Amino acid sequence: MITREQAFKIIGLFQTAYKESYRDSTPEEIEQKAAIYRDILQDYTFEQVQAGIRAYMSENHQYEPKPGQIIARIRGNIGNLDELAAEAWGEVWKKIVCRASVATQEDYNALPELTRKTVPFGLLLTWGKAEDPGAEAFARRDFMNDYKILLAREQARQAIPKAALEALQRSAEPEKLEDKAADSGVELVNSAAFGRSVDVQTALAVKDILIPTKQGQEPPGTAFGLFLGYSLGLNPEDYSATEFIEEAIARMESAITENAEYISQKITALHLGMHSFYIYVLPFNNAPQDKTSIINTLIGGGI
């Protein structure tokens, strides 16, 4: 177990190595952070924590490590993501893709769970039956990118201290939730019930591990909303009310069908396959004119 003084040494190291992150920190915030790190890292010696920090800093990260990232390196759970992903792809290639004409659902079910979470059976068969000579390289790249995202997330989950997970579980018990059940871990740790069921330091520690900050990249599973506005090209005066609605729906369906493949390709090319996208199609009679009118209404004019 690390002492209070050792916890302050850890934060002092961060202040030196990551000065920008501490530019506006108050003494009270520093003390609170030291207490959080000490509490979460209580199962490890100061020497182990130092080794975990050194391992993290050797990877040239821009921001200081969270407690869970230190624990992951203490436990040696990080590994070489590229090598592990390549190994997983080799198994998929040999057992399914190369045998696409005869591979069965049972063959797929025999793959490791993380592999099955990365790619559905049907897509593996599509890759295997593709005639394009460049299909293999494309499939390998996409699989490995998605696999590494899932693997990194799983490693981060395993690095969460047992005490923090137990606190999270306790807060989810029905009798302790006054409002409706949270739909996600992020909502849960932000709930009032969670804050009341554990001490302040534990609550802050769990939030520090589970909830991403603006300093990092978007975590896997993030949902994005896309609002696609365009001119429908219909004159309402040429149709009855019913005919206009029917024609508008038909054109929208056609536009979605024509552009769905392009959107899918862009999501794949940008390696965003582990995120969710809610796409809202907004047809206008005159998109440039209507969007200006909408924005002016929202902000009170000026455009």
Secondary structure by P-SEA (a helix, b strand, c coil): cccaaaaaaaaaaaaaacccccccccaaaaaaaaaaaaaaaccccaaaaaaaaaaaaaacccccccaaaaaaaaacccccaaaaaaaaaaaaaaccccccccccaaaaaaccaaaaaaccaaaaaaaaaccccaaaaaaaaaaaaaaaaaaaaaaaaaaccaaaaaaaaaaaccccccccccccaaaaaacaaaaaaccaaaaaaaaacccccccccccccbbbbbbbbbbcccccccccaaaaaaaaaaaaaaaaaacaaaaaaaaaaacccccccbbbbbbbccaaaaaaaaaaaaacccc
